[in-house]
Amino acid sequence: MSIEAMKQALKALEKIHAGNMTPMAEEAWNKAITSLRQAIAEAEKAAGKTPERMRKPGEKGAPTAQAFKDSAKTAKKK
């Protein structure tokens, strides 16, 4: 299935969502939607549309030098 087809399927599923579902049906519905969203993200990643890159030191979310030192203390030795 192509990425565009998956996106169209997701839009169609979101449009037909009925608000009067039982809690179990609602949970199953949410799992199906989440799985489809994850499949789309994975396909786009594999297609190279969302490249991965390393964070640079000092960037938000990048590990600090102290974090590396602390993790080295707890790392398993070979």
N, C-alpha and C positions, 0 to 999 in steps of 0.2 A: 504494500500500500504506500502510495507516495505521501509526502509531507502535506501537500495541498489537500489531498483526499482526507487525510486524518483531521486536518483543521476544519474542513467542511463537515465532517462527521461530528466533531466536537460542537460546532455551532448548532447543528441540527439537534443534537441531544440536549443542549442547554435550552433551546427554544421549546422543546416539548415537555420539559420538566413540569410535573404536576405537583402542586403544593399540598395536596391532601393525601400524601403517602403515609403508610405506617412507619414507625421508627426503623424497623428492620429493612423495609424497602428503601427508605431514605438513605440508610447506611450503605446498602448495596449500590445504590445509584451514585453516591458520592465516591465510592471506591472505583466504580467504572469510569467516572469522569476523571478522577485523579490518575488512574492508569493510562488513560488516553493522553492526558496532558504530559505525563512522564515519557510516553512513547514518542510524542511529538518533539519534546526537548531532546531526547536521546538521538532521534533521527537528524535533527538540525545540527546537533553537536558532531555527529558522524559525518554529516555533509560539509562540515567546516564553516557553518554560518555563525557559530558562536565559539570562536577560538579560545583555548585556555591559555592563560599566561601566568607567570609567576608574579607575585606582588613584590614591589621594590621595598627595600628597607625604609621604614618611616611611614609607609602607606597605611591607611586604615585597614585593620585586619591582618596585617603582616606580623609574623612573630618577631619579638625583640631579641637582642643578643642575650639578654638575661634568661629569656624563655628557653633558648637553646642550651644554655649552661645548666639550667634546672632540669631539663629533660635528659641531659647526658648523665646526670646523677642517678636517674631511675632506669636507664636503658639496660637491657639484658646484655651481658658480656658473652661473647662467643668463645 
